[in-house]
Amino acid sequence: MNIDKNQILTVISIVNNNIVIAKDFNGREMIVIGKGLGFRKKKNSLVYPDEFIKSYILVDKPKGGVFTLFEEVPFNIIETSQQIIDYAGEQLKMKFNVNLLIALADHINFSIIQYLKGNNTPKLISEEVRRFYKNEYQIGLYAIKLIEKNHKVKLPDDEATSIAFHLITASENESNDYTRVLMQSVSDIVKIVENALNTKLDDETLVYSRFIIHLKFFLRSVITHQTNSRSTELVSIFKQLKTQYENVEKCVSVIAAYVKEKFDYNCSDEDCIYLMMHIVRLYETK
């Protein structure tokens, strides 16, 4: 079989039994992962595509301890974790770095150990994950089935939320604390709207999905202290809607008060008009 020389890597250094640092044809440094790869290779050895499961372009120089868990986690779990990440990348149209593989492999290994010991660890914010990150949650369910197939262990479905949470954090490139705050705030605002409209919102509708997407972007701008520019046209629309939809205007006022108390952020007229437009759509379809 002819192998494209661009796919052949050259070892720079050995990290541990399963990881080497190598360079590609263009001289880019990469983290290369393969079972026993570090054991079988030495500096300046060639690495062929069929000898590793994944390579990641090395952007930042990692500390040696970052890869310690790859010696602690069975390699078959690392392989399963990479399969999940590859599937997630296809479904979400995203690329992930090696940090997700490290975190996910560690988590899955821990969960399997706890399950085999009979320990049931509580899962956080599972309802918020299911409602606001449906694609990631579905990938989490896929991961549960893959783990059962590869490791003969049937983890509870709630574990899907934890796996989804790793994907959410990685895809948004933010810390776990940031993601928790964002999801909790979205959940709180949805409850405010449901109370104001005296209804349970249908999370299967397009209107609802658009509202959630808007809330995520709105709250991200609030959390990161980004402000909106003032628009005379929007202010005029806001005044008209306030007159026409008094109950929705009251709902927006409650949301603005919540945002002020939680984030010390004063909602602008622009913030309120966009919130109001989405809530009016929800109001008219309830």
Secondary structure, 3 states (H helix, E strand, C coil): CCCCHHHCEEEEEEEECCEEEEECCCCCEEEEECCCHHHHCCCCCEECHHHCCEEEECCCCCCHHHHCHHHHCCHHHHHHHHHHHHHHHHHHCCCCCHHHHHHHHHHHHHHHHHHHHCCCCCCCCHHHHHHHCHHHHHHHHHHHHHHHHHHCCCCCCCHHHHHHHHHHHHHHCCCHHHHHHHHHHHHHHHHHHHHHHCCCCCCCCHHHHHHHHHHHHHHHHHHCCCCCCCCHHHHHHHHHHHHHCHHHHHHHHHHHHHHHHHHCCCCCHHHHHHHHHHHHHHHHHC
